[in-house]
């Protein structure tokens, strides 16, 4: 995902001298070419993310399209006051890149696990919230965010899953149908899509046909896709590498409860209301905190137990 981001940012910078990248002393090994080619469009703000955010706001208010970059929690939660008071309040044209969403930096411990950023930033007015599931979605998101003025958060992780759905046009606020199905709908955001698709394949082999939606834009949410899922399938399961409190699952639940037609079954899968204090790689932590393919298969079967699919489970 990171390489897709850098490639697309480079293309944008070639066409528009107002495109600026500000890094919090990170990205070495991927930004050298950008810095060499566009020295007037690149700033290393050092390990001073809050200052980086204020500089970005000032430049945006002077007409620049600014992208800030750092690891997971640092450009988001460390800078929450500056994002709220400076970027969002002034509706500044700044896109915050949070590299390493979820458990991407799992071996570095809880301080580097970005598992609350989606929940917290979703609450900020004017904020567009995007968590692509594939490199193709990253490219589409970069082009769309460039074309759209205003605050945005683009959460990237280290997953490398690719989907045939990437061939479809990308649109902010419009979910991608990764797999069609008429039994249950799995709604996800971010690279954990790979676990969701693996689970859907295994469930299909057992007679449970799941629809899979990549809800890459969490704010604004694609209510039309959710309404169709509610009408056409028996329930919705949300899956996110984030706390279930206030994130994708919260957003979907809020939408569904406000509609006349509500899903017959509903469950949120993600980090429960706890800190991810265990250390390990991304795949291991997904399993430990019950959000990998194995858990999803068991969870869906349990949710559907007693229904018309009882014989298959």
C-alpha positions as CSV (number, residue, x, y, z in Angstrom):
1,X,0.0,0.0,0.0
2,X,2.8,2.4,0.8
3,X,4.4,2.1,-2.6
4,X,1.1,2.7,-4.3
5,X,0.7,5.8,-2.2
6,X,4.1,7.1,-3.1
7,X,3.7,6.3,-6.8
8,X,0.4,8.2,-7.0
9,X,1.6,11.1,-4.9
10,X,4.6,11.4,-7.3
11,X,2.2,11.5,-10.3
12,X,0.1,14.2,-8.6
13,X,3.2,16.3,-7.8
14,X,4.4,16.1,-11.4
15,X,1.2,17.8,-12.5
16,X,0.6,20.2,-9.7
17,X,3.3,22.2,-7.9
18,X,0.9,22.9,-5.1
19,X,1.0,19.3,-4.0
20,X,3.2,19.2,-0.8
21,X,4.4,16.2,1.3
22,X,5.4,16.8,4.9
23,X,6.9,13.8,6.8
24,X,7.5,13.4,10.5
25,X,11.1,12.2,9.9
26,X,9.8,8.9,8.4
27,X,9.6,7.3,5.0
28,X,13.3,6.9,4.3
29,X,13.8,4.4,1.5
30,X,10.6,5.5,-0.3
31,X,10.7,9.3,-0.3
32,X,14.3,9.9,-1.7
33,X,13.2,10.1,-5.3
34,X,10.3,12.5,-4.4
35,X,12.6,14.7,-2.4
36,X,15.2,14.9,-5.2
37,X,12.6,15.6,-7.9
38,X,10.4,18.0,-5.9
39,X,12.6,19.7,-3.3
40,X,10.2,22.7,-3.1
41,X,7.3,20.3,-2.4
42,X,8.9,18.2,0.3
43,X,9.4,19.1,4.0
44,X,10.8,16.9,6.8
45,X,9.3,18.4,9.9
46,X,11.3,16.1,12.2
47,X,9.9,14.1,15.1
48,X,7.4,16.9,15.8
49,X,4.1,15.7,14.4
50,X,2.0,18.4,16.1
51,X,4.1,21.1,14.6
52,X,3.9,19.2,11.2
53,X,0.1,19.4,11.4
54,X,0.1,23.1,12.1
55,X,2.5,23.8,9.3
56,X,0.4,21.8,7.0
57,X,-2.7,23.8,8.0
58,X,-1.0,27.1,7.3
59,X,0.2,25.9,3.9
60,X,-3.2,24.6,3.0
61,X,-4.8,27.9,3.9
62,X,-2.4,29.5,1.4
63,X,-3.6,27.3,-1.4
64,X,-1.4,24.1,-1.1
65,X,-2.7,20.6,-1.2
66,X,-0.8,19.1,1.7
67,X,-0.2,15.4,2.6
68,X,1.3,14.7,6.0
69,X,2.9,11.3,6.7
70,X,3.9,9.3,9.8
71,X,3.3,5.9,11.4
72,X,-0.2,5.1,12.5
73,X,-1.0,6.8,15.8
74,X,1.6,9.6,15.5
75,X,0.0,11.8,12.7
76,X,-3.5,11.1,14.1
77,X,-3.9,10.6,17.8
78,X,-0.7,12.5,18.9
79,X,-2.0,15.4,16.8
80,X,-5.7,15.2,17.7
81,X,-5.9,18.7,19.1
82,X,-4.2,20.2,16.0
83,X,-6.4,18.1,13.7
84,X,-9.5,19.2,15.5
85,X,-8.7,22.9,16.0
86,X,-6.6,23.7,13.0
87,X,-7.3,21.3,10.1
88,X,-11.0,20.4,10.6
89,X,-12.3,23.6,12.2
90,X,-10.8,25.6,9.3
91,X,-11.8,22.9,6.7
92,X,-8.2,22.9,5.5
93,X,-7.1,21.0,2.5
94,X,-4.9,18.5,4.3
95,X,-4.8,14.7,3.9
96,X,-3.2,12.9,6.9
97,X,-1.5,9.6,5.9
98,X,-1.5,7.1,8.8
99,X,0.9,4.4,7.7
100,X,0.7,1.1,9.5
101,X,-3.0,0.8,10.4
102,X,-4.1,-1.9,12.8
103,X,-1.4,-4.4,13.8
104,X,1.0,-3.5,10.9
105,X,3.7,-2.7,13.4
106,X,2.7,-5.5,15.7
107,X,6.2,-6.3,17.0
108,X,6.6,-2.8,18.3
109,X,3.8,-3.1,20.8
110,X,0.7,-1.2,21.8
111,X,2.2,2.3,21.3
112,X,2.5,1.4,17.6
113,X,-0.8,-0.5,17.2
114,X,-3.2,1.9,15.4
115,X,-6.5,0.5,16.7
116,X,-8.5,3.6,17.8
117,X,-7.7,6.1,15.0
118,X,-10.7,5.3,12.9
119,X,-13.0,5.7,15.8
120,X,-11.7,8.9,17.1
121,X,-11.2,10.7,13.8
122,X,-14.6,9.7,12.6
123,X,-16.1,12.0,15.2
124,X,-14.5,15.1,13.8
125,X,-16.7,17.4,11.6
126,X,-15.5,17.9,8.0
127,X,-13.3,14.8,8.1
128,X,-13.3,12.3,5.3
129,X,-12.1,8.9,6.6
130,X,-10.7,6.3,4.2
131,X,-9.2,2.9,4.9
132,X,-8.4,1.2,1.6
133,X,-8.2,-2.6,1.4
134,X,-5.9,-3.0,-1.5
135,X,-3.1,-1.1,-3.4
136,X,-5.6,-0.4,-6.2
137,X,-7.9,1.2,-3.7
138,X,-5.0,3.3,-2.4
139,X,-4.4,4.7,-5.9
140,X,-8.0,5.5,-6.4
141,X,-8.3,7.1,-3.0
142,X,-5.3,9.3,-3.7
143,X,-6.7,10.6,-6.9
144,X,-10.1,11.1,-5.3
145,X,-8.8,12.9,-2.2
146,X,-6.6,15.2,-4.4
147,X,-9.7,16.1,-6.4
148,X,-11.7,16.8,-3.2
149,X,-10.9,19.8,-1.0
150,X,-11.0,19.5,2.8
151,X,-9.6,17.4,5.6
152,X,-9.1,13.7,5.1
153,X,-7.4,10.7,6.9
154,X,-6.0,8.0,4.7
155,X,-5.1,4.9,6.7
156,X,-2.7,2.4,5.1
157,X,-1.4,-0.9,6.3
158,X,1.1,-3.5,5.3
159,X,-1.3,-6.0,3.7
160,X,-0.7,-7.0,0.1
161,X,-4.0,-8.5,-0.8
162,X,-5.3,-7.7,-4.3
163,X,-8.9,-8.0,-5.6
164,X,-10.6,-8.2,-8.9
165,X,-12.9,-5.4,-7.6
166,X,-9.9,-3.0,-8.1
167,X,-10.9,-2.9,-11.8
168,X,-14.0,-1.0,-11.0
169,X,-13.9,2.8,-10.7
170,X,-13.1,4.1,-7.3
171,X,-15.5,6.6,-5.7
172,X,-15.3,8.1,-2.2
173,X,-18.4,7.1,-0.2
174,X,-19.2,4.2,-2.5
175,X,-18.4,0.7,-1.3
176,X,-16.9,-1.9,-3.6
177,X,-18.6,-5.3,-4.1
178,X,-15.7,-7.7,-3.8
179,X,-17.9,-10.8,-3.8
180,X,-21.7,-11.2,-4.3
181,X,-23.8,-13.4,-2.1
182,X,-27.3,-13.8,-0.8
183,X,-27.0,-15.2,2.7
184,X,-25.0,-12.9,4.8
185,X,-23.0,-9.7,4.2
186,X,-19.5,-9.2,5.5
187,X,-18.5,-5.5,5.5
188,X,-14.9,-4.6,6.0
189,X,-12.3,-1.8,5.7
190,X,-8.5,-2.0,5.4
191,X,-6.2,-4.8,4.6
192,X,-8.1,-7.3,6.8
193,X,-10.1,-7.8,3.6
194,X,-7.7,-10.7,2.9
195,X,-9.0,-12.5,6.1
196,X,-12.6,-11.8,5.1
197,X,-12.2,-13.1,1.6
198,X,-10.5,-16.3,2.9
199,X,-13.4,-16.8,5.3
200,X,-16.0,-16.2,2.6
201,X,-14.3,-18.9,0.4
202,X,-14.4,-21.4,3.2
203,X,-18.0,-20.6,4.1
204,X,-19.0,-20.9,0.5
205,X,-17.6,-24.4,0.4
206,X,-19.9,-25.2,3.3
207,X,-23.0,-23.8,1.6
208,X,-23.0,-20.3,3.2
209,X,-22.8,-17.7,0.4
210,X,-21.5,-14.4,1.8
211,X,-21.5,-11.0,0.1
212,X,-18.3,-9.1,0.8
213,X,-18.2,-5.3,0.7
214,X,-15.0,-3.2,0.9
215,X,-16.3,-0.2,2.8
216,X,-13.1,1.7,2.1
217,X,-14.8,5.1,2.9
218,X,-16.0,5.0,6.5
219,X,-17.0,8.6,6.4
220,X,-19.1,9.3,4.4
221,X,-20.6,5.9,4.6
222,X,-22.3,4.1,1.7
223,X,-25.8,3.8,3.1
224,X,-27.2,2.5,-0.2
225,X,-24.9,-0.6,-0.2
226,X,-25.9,-1.2,3.4
227,X,-29.6,-0.8,2.7
228,X,-29.3,-3.3,-0.1
229,X,-27.5,-5.7,2.1
230,X,-30.2,-5.4,4.7
231,X,-32.9,-6.2,2.2
232,X,-31.1,-8.9,0.3
233,X,-29.3,-10.9,3.0
234,X,-30.2,-12.1,6.4
235,X,-27.6,-10.1,8.3
236,X,-24.5,-8.0,8.4
237,X,-21.1,-8.7,10.1
238,X,-18.6,-5.9,10.2
239,X,-14.8,-6.7,10.3
240,X,-12.1,-4.2,11.2
241,X,-8.6,-4.1,12.5
242,X,-9.7,-1.4,14.9
243,X,-11.6,-1.2,18.1
244,X,-15.3,-2.1,17.6
245,X,-16.1,1.0,19.7
246,X,-17.0,3.8,17.3
247,X,-15.2,2.5,14.2
248,X,-16.6,0.8,11.1
249,X,-18.9,-1.4,13.2
250,X,-20.3,1.6,15.1
251,X,-20.9,3.5,11.9
252,X,-22.7,0.6,10.3
253,X,-24.8,0.0,13.4
254,X,-25.8,3.6,13.7
255,X,-26.9,3.7,10.0
256,X,-28.9,0.4,10.3
257,X,-30.7,1.4,13.5
258,X,-31.9,4.6,11.9
259,X,-33.5,2.8,8.9
260,X,-37.0,1.3,8.7
261,X,-35.5,-2.0,7.4
262,X,-32.9,-3.4,9.8
263,X,-30.7,-6.4,9.5
264,X,-32.1,-9.6,11.1
265,X,-28.6,-10.5,12.3
266,X,-25.7,-8.2,13.2
267,X,-22.3,-8.6,14.7
268,X,-19.1,-6.4,15.0
269,X,-15.8,-8.2,14.7
270,X,-12.7,-6.3,15.8
271,X,-10.6,-5.4,18.8
272,X,-12.9,-5.6,21.9
273,X,-12.7,-2.7,24.4
274,X,-9.2,-3.5,25.5
275,X,-5.6,-2.5,24.7
276,X,-3.6,-4.8,22.4
277,X,-0.9,-5.5,24.9
278,X,0.4,-8.7,23.1
279,X,3.3,-8.4,20.7
280,X,3.6,-10.3,17.4
281,X,3.3,-9.9,13.7
282,X,0.1,-8.7,12.0
283,X,-1.3,-12.2,11.2
284,X,-0.6,-13.5,14.6
285,X,-2.3,-10.6,16.3
286,X,-5.4,-10.9,14.1
287,X,-5.7,-14.5,15.3
288,X,-5.0,-13.7,18.9
289,X,-7.6,-10.9,19.0
290,X,-10.2,-13.0,17.1
291,X,-10.5,-11.3,13.8
292,X,-8.8,-13.7,11.4
293,X,-10.3,-16.1,8.9
294,X,-10.6,-19.0,11.3
295,X,-12.5,-16.9,13.8
296,X,-14.8,-15.3,11.1
297,X,-15.8,-18.8,9.8
298,X,-16.7,-20.0,13.3
299,X,-18.4,-16.7,14.1
300,X,-20.6,-16.7,11.0
301,X,-21.6,-20.3,11.5
302,X,-22.6,-19.6,15.1
303,X,-24.6,-16.5,14.1
304,X,-26.5,-18.5,11.5
305,X,-27.1,-21.5,13.6
306,X,-30.7,-22.4,13.8
307,X,-31.5,-20.7,10.5
308,X,-32.1,-22.3,7.1
309,X,-28.3,-23.0,6.9
310,X,-28.3,-25.2,10.0
311,X,-27.6,-28.3,7.9
312,X,-24.5,-26.7,6.4
313,X,-22.9,-25.6,9.7
